[in-house]
């Protein structure tokens, strides 16, 4: 009898194998020493000479949007297996408990979304956010 986790293990091993293979090929085929050409490591800006420092600070709102995206991405990761198993749990008589648990989870995340929306985290208009509205 085939073990149920064998396909997952096989995909994991193939991923590790391909990663090691391509890293090894990169080390073998890639350049061996760094070039000392002064213009080689300057950032490319549409064929023009670079203006200013390439390491400019990034506005906090981009990080906030990224964190909110990750939060709701994780919600999707939890929602998908629940949706797959829900029909099976109904047949076993645990459907209501699973539905209540997922409903609580969705309500908590919806309250979080309303909170960040109310605080203006999703508002890109700087003037309104500066006054705390």
N, C-alpha and C positions, 0 to 999 in steps of 0.2 A: 504494500500500500504506500502510495506517495504521501510524504509529509506535507501538510497544508502550507507551511512556510518555505518550502523548497523554491518556488518561483521567485519569491522576494529575495532569498539568499542568493540565488543565481543572478538576479539583476544587480544586486549590491556587489557581488564579486566581479561581474563584467564591468561595472562602473569603475571600480578600483583598478582593474586590469587596464582598461582603456586610458584612464588618467595617468597611470604609471608609464604606459607605452608612449603616450604623447609627450609627457615630461622628459622621458629618456630621449626620444627623437629630437626634441627641441635642444637638449644639451649636446647631442651629437652633431646635428646639422646646423644649429644656430651659430652666430658669430662667436669667435673665441676671445677676442679682446675688444675693449671699448675704443671707439674712435676719438681722437683728440681734436676733431674739427670743431671750431667754436660755435658755428651756427647750427650744428646738428641737433642740439638738445633744446633749442629755443622753441616756444610754442608757435604753432602755425595759425595765423589769423587771416585767412582769405588772401594770402599772398602779400600782405602788408607787414611792415615791421610791428612787433608787439608794442602795445601801448599799456604802460603800467605793469604792475605785478600780477602774475597769473594766480597768485594765492590770495585773492581778495576774500574777505569774510562773506559768508553766505547768510542771508537773512534768516531769522529764526522761524518765520512762517513756513519755509520749505521743510524744515525739520518737523514742525508740528503736523503738517499735512502728511508727511511720511509716517509719523507715529500713528496718526488716525487711520491711515491706510493699512498699516500692519495690524492694528487692532481689529478692523473689520475683515481683514484677510484671515486672521486667526478664527474669527467667528465663522467664516465660510468653511474653514478646515474642520471645525467641530460640527457644523451643521450637516455636512455631506454624509459622514458615517451614520449620524443619527437618522437621517432620512432613509438610508439603506436598511438599517436594522429596525425601523419603526414598525413595518408590516409584520415582521417576525415576532416582535414583542407584543403586538396586538393579539396574535394567535396564541401566545403564551399567557395572556391575561395581564401583561404589564404595560399595556399601551397607555393607559391614563397616567400612570406614574411618569413614564417617559415624556409624555406630552406636557405635563405640569413642569417637569424639570427644564425642558427646552423652552417653555414659555417664560419661566423665571429668568433664564439665561438671556432670552431675547429682550425682555423688559429691562433688565439691567443694562444691556448694551444700548437700547433705545434711550434710556434715561441719560446715559453717558453722551450719546450723540446730541440730545437736546441741551445738555449742559454746555458742551463745547460750542454748540451753535449759539446759545444765549450769551456766552462769554465773548463771542466774536472771533473765535479761532478760525472759522471758515470764511471770515470776511476779509477780502483783500483790499478793501478801501481803507487806506491809512488814516484818513481824517476821522472817520467814525470810530475806529478802534482806539485812537489816541484819547478820546473822551470817555472810554469805558462803556460805551453803549452796545 
